[in-house]
Amino acid sequence: MAPYVLFPGRHHLLTRFQADYLLRLAESGSTVVWAVTSANHENTKRNPVPYHRREAAIERFSVLTGLRSLVVPVYDTAPTDAFAEVTLKTIAVATGLDLTPADTLVACSTPQVAKLYERLGFPIAWVEADPSLPTTPERPWDVLLRLSRGDETWRDLAHPATIDVLERYRLVDTVRTVINDPIIGDEGGLTATRDYRTYVEAFAVAAERKWAAVRQYVQPGRIVDIGCGAGSLLELADREPGLHESDLIGVEIARHLYQECLHKKDQGVFRNANVYFYQRNVLGGAIFDDRSVDTTLTFALTHEIWSYGRRRESVLQFARRIFAHTAPGGIWINSDVCGPDDPHRPVLLRLTRDDGANPGKPRTDLADLPPAEVNAYVAGLSTRARLDQFAVDFAFPFTYEPVGDDTVRLDQASAMDYLTRKDYVDNWLSETQEQFCGLSFADWTALLTEVGFDLDAASAPVRNDWVIDNRIAPVASLSDLDGRPLPWPATHVLAIARRPRNG
């Protein structure tokens, strides 16, 4: 028997079968080396349990079974055929062990992974896929899915070590929430096509302008930024002398951005000791106690809740959660895109055709292309041709009627949805999944009043004139059906919503 058994995997759940199987493999005193992959991931569908809790379960598993174990975190990497080599090098750095085919048996039931180790000469023990077994045991992930469905038979298959850790740290409900979350993706983001690097850069550039617009309304105490991105706004709040005793809390659903927040905190970017970050989807359940938050900030967030959720129902649910956690007299500051006051009004939209290619018909295969190719293709289209492509890719179907070569007839909201999105070519397939003009200012007023908020007089629809002057007006014009020019409508909303002190 080899002195080492290498057991790579995510190990979110350990099973009774694994205990029996590993005890047979290690009966002569072998050390089991647990290579816990995706160790830097948590709160995602693929990786709902954080590494330190997985490690705790493995250590308890080892004590209860009598196995001698070493647990090594392996950070997620881009897909590579050198995965086995990367894992072995990570183990060598962490433990000093240079595992070789001469002294190590690899335990692995995933054929694609096992082949990578076989290629290096390692013998394989197939665990759940072992052909010598009389029946095929359930894999750990399948047991975890039982848990996520509320099927209590997962406890019959899971090892007591896992049951103990999941229950002690209240992770059973967390796993169910994360795996069943209809909004967050497998990797902890909203869409698989989003380039988060560009979002980090955009957040940083716009943060000072956003903070200047709302600073006067922020109440000290417990300040929460939901959808905090890379934490840029909280960096500015951290520098405010009047907020130095406040708690600054960031909530971010996207794993990439959440990790950037943690990185900033680790690097000492924040001077305030009371800065905290959570990776959560607020729609998945309450994060804060009722009446415990003095100021809630949301920037460029609510249109995503509208787009990826159930439209008004999801936004209303979100607003109710914020109202519930807002202290009496507390405030919710919401800044986001919004639709025109008269969204259904039919208009004529003229678009230039001489600033790019006019292929005649849109492509229907962009989702099958590499992102760089998608971006280059869309960027090369004229403003008029890009509308045709937008109509194909946009997740919110609309109709439009060509009126001549460069003019179309459509409703005002759809016109503004296109015009405010047409330049997002770096994340085209992601941006076309979101609707900017789902709610007008009047819709927002009605929704916030329904929840119970009082709307401050400073609340108003806002037009981003820089975008109009530099992005839209040079290539487009808007008119009524008789051809009379129309003013450009509002593009954003600033809502200052207060919870009544007696509410």
Secondary structure by P-SEA (a helix, b strand, c coil): cccbbbbbcccccccaaaaaaaaaaaccbbbbbbbcccccccccccccccaaaaaaaaaaaaaaacccbbbbbbcccccccaaaaaaaaaaaaaccccccccccccccccaaaaaaaaaacccccccccccccccccccaaaaaaaaaaccccccccccaaaaaaaaaacaaaaaaaaaacccccccccccccccaaaaaaaaaaaaaaaaaaccccccccbbbbcccccaaaaaaaaaccccccbbbbbbbccaaaaaaaaaaaaacccccccbbbbbcccccccccccccccbbbbcccaaaaaaaccaaaaaaaaaaaaaaaccccbbbbbbbbbbcccccbbbbbbbbccccccccccccccccccaaaaaaaaaaccaaaaaaaaaaaccbbbbbbbcccccccccaaaaaaaaaccccccaaaaaaacccccccaaaaaaaaaaacccccccbbbbbccccccccccccccccccccccccccccbbbbbccccccc
